[in-house]
């Protein structure tokens, strides 16, 4: 019996030692990451890193966090980020976002994100490369606001990126009852009778990159897409319905080739919204409408588009007719 008690006591001491070392390593790793970003010219500030979670959880509570990447022009400021991981494998990390407004600045302007129960989960394979197994972001009701008012809000948010094989990842995204703010509605010149919320907003795709996502994505370069199987992009808002799917390969210069299938109902109203929002210059409205009218006639309906476009030789084509140059798909 005494021997058993000694074994238990030694096991407890060993576990306590492991937990202390892993907890210290987690907090030190977080501080080291901030120091490395600061050395690269970022603004990377935090007031303190708190510990906790004994005996089965490792915790790092970040307070007064400010991050800014000068190359991307993106900055984030929040009062708190709480990082936790199981003590037996610190590579399964959960980050709980602050319920208070999070300040976001980008080349598009300054805004605040307010999100209930926002949680980001990161699962890494064991090993020094820290290869990504899965990444997810879920939340309850959220909204994005600026000085004018609410830009957008929704009842929930789901974003996932799951490794299926090697450098291939399955991506999904959805937001229930996505609602543009009043400023956006005014910019689009929507009548009061137009529905306030989307009936559906979702994305599903499989993407194969030139290398798996791992620590090199931060230290070296971003993995680049090479095969894109876009199963569905769907947006349904009142009488407006838009669906897109694609099967593409991307060369080393970022030029895609393949096919894109588009279905759109009430496409003229979509043109009106694009013009009202300033995304479609008035002088190009006639040209765009003429092209879409020809596409609609080819698909057999005046108000419905159902076409397949080909991307080849650096151009988006309808049959043998070039419509526009293909955009480059490069992750910076």
Wavefront OBJ file of the C-alpha trace (Angstrom):
o trace
v 0.000 0.000 0.000
v 2.844 2.353 0.914
v 4.488 1.663 -2.468
v 1.249 2.509 -4.280
v 0.993 5.788 -2.356
v 4.578 6.661 -3.317
v 3.833 5.919 -6.976
v 0.730 8.113 -6.848
v 2.656 10.901 -5.110
v 5.449 10.758 -7.701
v 2.889 10.764 -10.540
v 1.179 13.800 -9.045
v 4.515 15.598 -8.643
v 5.481 14.727 -12.214
v 2.154 16.024 -13.529
v 2.475 19.220 -11.497
v 5.950 19.715 -12.912
v 4.716 19.115 -16.459
v 1.784 21.482 -16.007
v 4.043 24.225 -14.623
v 6.526 23.816 -17.486
v 3.805 23.728 -20.158
v 1.930 26.674 -18.639
v 5.130 28.712 -18.440
v 5.959 27.704 -22.005
v 2.535 28.789 -23.289
v 2.749 32.217 -21.681
v 6.360 32.591 -22.788
v 5.442 31.525 -26.310
v 2.703 34.142 -26.505
v 5.049 36.866 -25.260
v 7.760 35.645 -27.633
v 5.374 35.815 -30.601
v 4.519 39.423 -29.760
v 8.216 40.265 -29.390
v 8.972 38.671 -32.774
v 6.218 40.657 -34.492
v 7.516 43.870 -32.890
v 10.993 43.067 -34.208
v 9.465 42.795 -37.703
v 8.076 46.313 -37.443
v 4.567 45.533 -36.235
v 2.836 47.305 -33.419
v 2.567 44.391 -30.970
v 1.623 45.418 -27.461
v -0.048 43.779 -24.477
v -0.159 44.822 -20.845
v 0.145 41.361 -19.273
v -0.273 37.635 -19.794
v -2.137 35.912 -16.950
v -1.856 32.179 -16.219
v -4.173 29.597 -14.696
v -6.141 26.432 -15.438
v -4.401 23.991 -13.096
v -4.498 20.987 -13.144
v -5.807 19.932 -16.606
v -5.891 23.164 -18.638
v -3.253 25.633 -19.746
v -4.459 29.236 -19.847
v -3.006 32.522 -21.025
v -5.161 35.587 -20.462
v -3.992 38.489 -22.634
v -4.995 41.967 -21.490
v -4.980 45.266 -23.414
v -3.882 43.802 -26.740
v -2.895 45.968 -29.745
v -1.660 44.455 -33.018
v -0.961 46.258 -36.302
v 0.608 44.836 -39.473
v 1.997 47.795 -41.457
v 2.272 45.808 -44.699
v -1.352 44.680 -44.675
v -2.585 47.960 -43.169
v -4.609 45.983 -40.631
v -4.809 46.769 -36.894
v -6.756 45.157 -34.045
v -7.215 46.356 -30.487
v -9.079 44.497 -27.747
v -9.271 44.521 -23.958
v -8.914 40.749 -23.588
v -8.131 37.485 -25.356
v -8.281 34.253 -23.359
v -6.211 31.353 -24.716
v -6.623 27.843 -23.356
v -5.425 24.348 -24.262
v -5.549 20.901 -22.678
v -2.389 20.250 -20.690
v -1.785 16.882 -22.431
v -1.568 18.543 -25.902
v -1.098 22.326 -26.106
v -1.593 22.157 -29.894
v -5.401 22.168 -29.511
v -5.901 25.839 -28.735
v -9.109 27.738 -28.036
v -9.223 31.535 -28.098
v -12.231 33.218 -26.482
v -12.821 36.709 -27.835
v -13.876 39.615 -25.689
v -17.617 40.357 -25.592
v -16.740 44.055 -25.487
v -16.223 45.916 -28.798
v -13.034 45.000 -30.672
v -11.485 47.852 -32.671
v -10.498 46.991 -36.253
v -8.687 49.370 -38.604
v -7.965 48.623 -42.269
v -7.471 50.527 -45.519
v -11.280 50.605 -45.728
v -11.588 52.551 -42.447
v -12.118 52.026 -38.720
v -14.882 49.898 -37.274
v -15.777 47.904 -34.161
v -16.760 44.251 -33.934
v -19.098 43.241 -31.130
v -19.637 39.496 -30.850
v -21.332 37.281 -28.287
v -19.600 34.018 -27.380
v -16.946 34.424 -30.068
v -14.586 31.440 -30.024
v -11.717 30.538 -32.337
v -10.413 26.952 -32.222
v -7.036 25.881 -33.617
v -6.017 22.222 -33.873
v -2.398 21.427 -34.801
v -0.704 18.126 -35.592
v 2.060 17.117 -33.174
v 5.527 17.985 -34.442
v 7.847 20.934 -34.825
v 6.139 22.103 -38.042
v 2.827 22.664 -36.168
v 0.828 21.684 -39.257
v -2.786 22.870 -39.263
v -5.405 20.167 -38.746
v -8.452 22.406 -38.310
v -9.370 26.032 -37.741
v -12.786 27.289 -36.722
v -14.556 30.448 -35.664
v -18.047 30.366 -34.185
v -20.123 33.057 -32.541
v -23.587 34.041 -31.512
v -25.144 37.388 -32.457
v -22.572 39.869 -33.824
v -22.397 43.241 -35.482
v -19.867 45.504 -37.166
v -20.266 49.254 -36.581
v -18.502 52.455 -37.566
v -18.998 56.152 -36.879
v -22.132 56.197 -39.042
v -23.833 53.230 -37.428
v -24.223 49.466 -37.809
v -22.620 48.224 -41.037
v -23.802 44.620 -40.769
v -25.047 42.083 -38.251
v -26.204 38.472 -38.040
v -27.574 35.965 -35.569
v -24.482 33.748 -35.749
v -21.235 33.049 -37.567
v -19.544 29.817 -38.607
v -16.171 29.681 -40.377
v -14.225 26.417 -40.660
v -11.069 25.215 -42.411
v -10.421 21.480 -41.993
v -7.503 19.522 -43.418
v -8.782 16.599 -45.499
v -5.512 15.293 -46.948
v -2.020 16.781 -47.143
v -2.321 20.349 -48.397
v -6.061 20.063 -49.153
v -8.546 21.842 -46.889
v -12.346 21.991 -46.759
v -13.715 25.498 -46.187
v -17.216 26.426 -45.030
v -18.754 29.751 -44.045
v -22.260 30.829 -43.128
v -24.124 33.565 -41.288
v -27.799 33.239 -40.375
v -30.084 36.236 -40.878
v -27.250 38.388 -42.227
v -28.535 41.970 -42.170
v -26.867 44.987 -43.815
v -27.044 48.141 -41.711
v -29.158 51.216 -42.391
v -26.203 53.046 -43.917
v -25.701 50.229 -46.397
v -29.393 50.172 -47.254
v -29.356 53.908 -47.872
v -26.260 53.549 -50.043
v -27.994 50.840 -52.071
v -31.180 52.980 -52.210
v -33.337 50.104 -51.041
v -37.027 50.768 -50.455
v -38.423 50.172 -46.974
v -40.402 47.219 -48.313
v -37.217 45.364 -49.316
v -36.368 42.531 -46.854
v -33.887 43.559 -44.189
v -32.113 40.195 -43.906
v -30.666 37.599 -46.246
v -32.498 34.296 -46.404
v -29.203 32.503 -47.012
v -25.515 33.405 -47.083
v -23.055 30.516 -47.258
v -19.910 29.135 -48.885
v -18.490 25.634 -49.312
v -15.220 24.743 -51.057
v -12.253 22.369 -51.172
v -8.901 24.062 -51.798
v -5.543 22.405 -52.399
v -2.530 24.612 -51.620
v 1.080 24.254 -52.749
v 2.052 23.312 -49.183
v 0.200 22.602 -45.924
v -0.581 25.465 -43.576
v 1.946 25.361 -40.749
v 4.316 27.672 -38.869
v 5.913 28.665 -42.206
v 2.730 30.568 -43.059
v 3.793 33.160 -40.463
v 7.564 32.823 -40.582
v 8.098 32.405 -44.338
v 5.231 32.790 -46.822
v 1.545 32.039 -47.190
v 0.603 28.759 -48.893
v -0.847 29.500 -52.350
v -3.993 27.894 -53.839
v -3.377 25.497 -56.714
v -6.724 23.675 -57.077
v -10.068 25.250 -56.148
v -13.252 23.180 -56.100
v -15.862 25.765 -55.171
v -18.987 23.752 -54.458
v -21.269 26.654 -53.643
v -21.441 30.354 -53.009
v -25.058 31.211 -52.267
v -26.696 34.532 -51.457
v -30.493 34.839 -51.308
v -31.944 38.227 -50.407
v -35.614 38.700 -51.091
v -36.193 38.237 -54.832
v -32.452 38.281 -55.499
v -30.781 34.894 -55.762
v -27.150 34.288 -56.653
v -25.331 30.975 -56.870
v -21.785 30.333 -58.036
v -19.633 27.229 -58.347
v -16.217 26.720 -59.913
v -13.608 24.126 -60.781
v -10.231 25.844 -61.153
v -6.508 25.221 -61.256
v -4.104 28.042 -60.434
v -0.595 28.317 -61.857
v 2.487 29.562 -60.031
v 1.761 33.136 -61.211
v -1.690 33.050 -59.581
v -3.586 32.845 -62.893
v -6.659 30.560 -62.649
v -7.987 28.316 -65.403
v -11.135 26.206 -65.508
v -14.884 26.785 -65.433
v -17.227 28.968 -63.403
v -20.988 28.362 -63.301
v -23.237 31.316 -62.408
v -26.940 31.397 -61.651
v -28.637 34.706 -60.859
v -32.269 35.750 -60.659
v -33.310 39.410 -61.111
v -29.833 40.341 -62.299
v -30.936 43.848 -63.380
v -31.757 44.669 -59.757
v -28.281 43.410 -58.819
v -26.812 45.842 -61.362
v -28.877 48.647 -59.818
v -27.498 47.815 -56.373
v -23.914 47.646 -57.679
v -24.313 51.026 -59.389
v -25.937 52.623 -56.333
v -23.106 51.322 -54.123
v -20.473 52.780 -56.439
v -19.078 49.359 -57.388
v -20.247 49.776 -60.983
v -19.393 53.132 -62.635
v -22.407 54.703 -64.345
v -20.515 54.930 -67.658
v -20.059 51.136 -67.642
v -23.666 50.315 -66.763
v -24.814 50.068 -70.356
v -21.899 47.830 -71.352
v -22.404 45.534 -68.352
v -26.142 45.315 -68.941
v -25.612 44.503 -72.605
v -23.237 41.653 -71.764
v -25.533 40.250 -69.080
v -28.552 40.578 -71.349
v -26.759 38.507 -73.973
v -25.878 35.925 -71.330
v -29.474 35.836 -70.080
v -30.815 35.381 -73.614
v -28.345 32.528 -74.136
v -29.651 30.823 -70.997
v -33.272 31.220 -72.091
v -34.631 33.825 -69.658
v -34.706 37.628 -69.668
v -34.343 37.985 -65.884
v -32.396 34.819 -65.110
v -28.739 34.042 -65.755
v -27.620 30.441 -65.970
v -24.263 30.346 -67.724
v -20.905 28.646 -67.597
v -17.802 30.737 -68.170
v -14.404 29.425 -69.148
v -11.160 30.815 -67.735
v -8.223 30.197 -70.057
v -5.315 32.051 -71.603
v -5.621 34.787 -68.966
v -9.209 35.727 -69.917
v -12.764 35.014 -68.755
v -14.620 33.732 -71.814
v -18.190 32.938 -72.857
v -17.519 30.359 -75.514
v -14.837 31.934 -77.687
v -15.742 35.523 -76.665
v -13.358 37.130 -74.104
v -15.266 39.124 -71.479
v -12.546 40.271 -69.048
v -9.030 39.409 -67.869
v -8.832 36.785 -65.132
v -7.904 38.072 -61.668
v -4.741 36.760 -60.025
v -5.318 34.609 -56.956
v -2.355 35.283 -54.657
v -2.419 35.247 -50.856
v -0.170 37.976 -49.490
l 1 2 3 4 5 6 7 8 9 10 11 12 13 14 15 16 17 18 19 20 21 22 23 24 25 26 27 28 29 30 31 32 33 34 35 36 37 38 39 40 41 42 43 44 45 46 47 48 49 50 51 52 53 54 55 56 57 58 59 60 61 62 63 64 65 66 67 68 69 70 71 72 73 74 75 76 77 78 79 80 81 82 83 84 85 86 87 88 89 90 91 92 93 94 95 96 97 98 99 100 101 102 103 104 105 106 107 108 109 110 111 112 113 114 115 116 117 118 119 120 121 122 123 124 125 126 127 128 129 130 131 132 133 134 135 136 137 138 139 140 141 142 143 144 145 146 147 148 149 150 151 152 153 154 155 156 157 158 159 160 161 162 163 164 165 166 167 168 169 170 171 172 173 174 175 176 177 178 179 180 181 182 183 184 185 186 187 188 189 190 191 192 193 194 195 196 197 198 199 200 201 202 203 204 205 206 207 208 209 210 211 212 213 214 215 216 217 218 219 220 221 222 223 224 225 226 227 228 229 230 231 232 233 234 235 236 237 238 239 240 241 242 243 244 245 246 247 248 249 250 251 252 253 254 255 256 257 258 259 260 261 262 263 264 265 266 267 268 269 270 271 272 273 274 275 276 277 278 279 280 281 282 283 284 285 286 287 288 289 290 291 292 293 294 295 296 297 298 299 300 301 302 303 304 305 306 307 308 309 310 311 312 313 314 315 316 317 318 319 320 321 322 323 324 325 326 327 328 329 330 331 332
